[in-house]
């Protein structure tokens, strides 16, 4: 029993990555909130200085979610994350103390994928007076004299010491993924548009010069296009009942609740394999000679959900001799 509980807790430590908290005295930081209709969120303290130092409202927009741990598909890990109208901030503790502690999401790439659009083929080659990106084979040009995507790309960038102007712009926008072409955006505006890894640039010729180039609201568009989650009662109703097992106090605990498992139906003292499937679909196998007790069961295995990703989990034991399987499904609710 002790071995199984230890293995289970080890899996929890591996899969669940709670946000670390400092043990030192709390520091009161200035908070940035917005009294704007439809915007009810404040910038998280971890992202406030980054937002202010790298362009603020015109570049990133208002925050549209509270900060929370969120799974990142590209890195297969969880990060403290906050969505804004035009981008997504991620806190990367592995980069603490460097200019890359906060990173931007690849929202241009993600939105194109969400729309089912492929990255466009390479252009024929460099165009005179434009910026040519050999990596993706696209030009970035101005639309009217010295105004347009080229000038905007060159004049905006992240404030990272040690980087030249080009590298700072690359950190903010990424590489171009398409050529400039006329498209209709989510707001219904038909404008010249060019997509980048982290942004979408739009040409609005009727605006004053300083606002002729605008950044698309990619963060808002991506979140608005995500299917609405099921109501809690319906989500819980779709959580399967345990098989040869029990879970207490509920199969739909709120995050932070400690749940307890019982597994039974095995042969006495049988060796078992522990399987864990997290809400992202990642499967973890632990086969380290864990043994069921003399009664063929194990009780009161503790599983903490503090900091756990929300969604459906599966904890499964499989007997090596009997082939008996005991499954516990539970949905961690926000």
N, C-alpha and C positions, 0 to 999 in steps of 0.2 A: 504493500500500500504506500509506504513511504517513498519507494523508488518511483512508482507511477506518479505520485504527486509531484516529486522533484522534477521528473521529466516534463510533466505538464506545465509546471511553472517555468521551466527552461524554454519551452516553446513560446509561452506568453512573452518572455523577455525578448525572444528572437523576433516574433511577428509584430508585436505591439511596440511602437516607438513613441512613448509619451513625451511631450515637450518638457525638457529639463527646466527645473526651477532653481533659482539661486537661494542659498541658505543665508546670505548676508542680509543686512538691514535693507528694507524696501526703499527704493528711490522714487520719489514723486516726479514724474515726467509730464511735460506739457502735452495736452491732448488736442487733436484737431478734429472737430466735429463740424457738421454742415447742416445749417438750417435751410434746407432746400426741399421743396415738395418732391416726394418720391424717394428722397435720399435720407435714410434714417440711421446710417452707420457712421462710425468714427474710424479714423485711421488708427490702426494698431500702433502702439508705441514703438514696436520693433521696426516699423516701416516709415515712421513719420519723417525723420531726417532725410531718408532716401528720396521720398516723394518730393520734399521741398527742394533738395539740392539738385535734382535732375530733371526739372521741368514742371513739376506740380500739375495743376489742373489742365493746361492745354495738352500736355504730353500723356498724362495717365488718366485724367478724369476723376470723378468722385468715386469713393469706395461704395461698392454695392453689396458686399457681404461682410459679416464679421470674420475676423481671423480665426482659423481652425486648422487642425491637422488634416491634411488631404493627401491622398495617394497620387504619386506622379508616375505615369506609365513609362516614360522614357528612362527614368533612373530606377524604377521598381522600388521606390521608397516613399515614406511619408514625410511631409514637410509642413511647417507652420505657414499657412497660406492665406492671403487675402485677395479677393477679386476686386478690380476697379473697372470703370466703364471701358477703358481702352487697353487694359493689361492685367496681369496677375503677378503679384509679388510672392516670392517663396523665400523663406529663411533657411539657409543652409549652415547648420552649426559646424559642419566639417571645414567651412571656410572662415570660421570666426577669426577676427583680427585682420582680415584682408578686405579689399574693396568688393569682394565677390560673396560676402556673407548674405546679401540679398541678391537674388537672381530673378530675371524676368521670364515669364512663360513664352513658349513659341506659339503665340496665339494666331499669327497669320497662317502658319502651317496647320495648326489644329482646326481653324475655321474652314480652310479649304477642304480638309479631310472630312469635316462634318457636312459640308455641302456636296460631298462626293465628287469634287473636282481634282483632276490630276495636275501635277506641276507641269507647266508648259514646256514644250521643246525649246532648245536653244535657238537664239537668234543667229542670223548669218555671221555677225561679227561686230566689232566696235563701230559706233556711229560718232562722227566728228562732233566735238562739243559736249559729249555725254560721258558719264561714268560707265565704264565697262567692267563687268564682274565675270571673270573667266570661270570661276567656280560653278556658277549656275548658267552662264551664257546669256545674260540679259544686260541691256543698257538702262541707265537711269538718266533721264533728260529733263530739261526745263520745258515748260509749256508756253511761256511768254517772256522773251528776253532773258533777264536774270532771275525771273521768278518761276518756281516750279519744283518738281520733285528733286532734281539734282541739288539745287541751292538749299532746299530744306534739309535733305539728307546730310549735306556737308556742314550745315550750321547748327545741327542739333546732335547731342551725344551725351553719354554718361560722364560724369566728372570723376574719372579714375586716373590718379597720378601715375605717370610713367607711360601712358598711352598717347599716341599722336591723335590728331583730329579724326583721321580715317578710322582708326581702331575704336575710338570712343563712339562714333556713329554706328559702327558695326555692332557694338555691344548693345546699342539701343534698338536698332531696327533689324539687324541681321541682313542676310543676303536677299536680293530680289528673287522671287519665285516665278514672276510673270513679267511680260512686257506691259507697258501702259496702254490701256484700252478703255473704251466707254462701257460702263456697267451701271446697273441700278442697285443702290445699296439698300439695307434693311429699312431705312427711313423713307424710301421712295425717291431719293434723289438720283438722277441719271447724270453721272459725272465721269471724267477721266479718272481711272483707278489703276493703281499698281500695288501688287501684293509682295510683302517681305516676310521673312521668317517670323518676326515678332510684331509686325504692324501692317496696316493697309493705309496707303496714302491716297487722298482724294483731292482733285482739283476743282475748286469752287470759284469760277472766274468772276462772279458777281459780288463777291465779298471784298472788303478792303484788302490791300496788298498783304498785310501781315496775317490775314486769315484766309487767303486764297488756297493754301494747302492745309488741309485738316486731316487728322488721324481718325480712322474708322473706330467705331465703338465695338471692338472685337470682344472684349470681356462681356459686355451686356448681351451681344448677339449670341455668343456661345452658351451662356447660361439660359437665355430666353428660349433657346432651341433644344434644351435638354428636357426630356419627358418629365412631367410632374411626378414626384414620388407618390407612392400609394399612401393613403391615410394610415395612421398607426394601427388602427383596429384591423384593417384589411391586410396590411403588411404582416401583422402577427398571425392572422388566420391562415396565411400562406406558408407559415413556418411548419415543417413536418413535425409530427410527434416523435419522441425518442423511440428507439428500437432496442430491447434488452437493456434499457438504461432509464435513469430518472434524472431530472434537472430541477433544482430548487433555487430561488423561490418562484421563478417564471422562465418560460422559454423565450420571452421578449423583454429582457432587462434593459433599463436605461443605462447609458454609458456611465461608468462609475460604480455600478452594482457588482458585488461579489456573488458569483453563482457557484453552486455545489453540484457535483456529478456523482452518480452511482452507476456502476457497470456490473452486469451479472450474466450468468448462463455459460461460463467457461468451465473447463476442467480444473480441478484443484491444482494450484501451484503451476498453472500453465504459463509459458512464456507468450507474450503478446507484442504486437507491433502497434505503435501509436501513429495515427494519421491526423493531420490538421489541414483543413481547407479554409482559407480566409475569404473575406468578402470580395477580394479582387480575383479569386479563382486560383490563387497560388496554393500548391500542394506541398506539404512538408511531411516527410516520413522519418520516424525515429524508431530504430530497431537496435536497441542496446541491451537486450536481455532482460527487459522489464518483466516481472513475474506477477501474476494474479495471486491473491491470497489462497489459503487452504480451503476456503468455502467456495472457490470459483467465482468470487466477486470482489469488488473493491468499492468502498463507500467514502463519501465526503471529500472527494477530490476538489480542491478549491481553485477557482479560476477568476482572477480579478479582471474587470473590464475597464478600469480607469485608463484613459488615453487610448482605448481600443478603437480601431476603425469601425464605423457603424455598418450594419448590413448583416447578411446571413453567414454564419459560421457552421462548420461541421467538425466535430471531434469524434473519432472512430477508433475502436480497438478491435484487432483481429487476432484470434488465437492461432498460434503456430501449429499446434497439434490438431485441434478440433476444426479449425477453419471458421469457428463461430465469430460473428461480427456483432458488435454493439455500437449503435450510432446515437449521437446527441446533436440535434440541430438547435441553434438558438440565434435569434436576431437581436443584435445590439442596436437599441433605438437611440436617436439623438436626445 
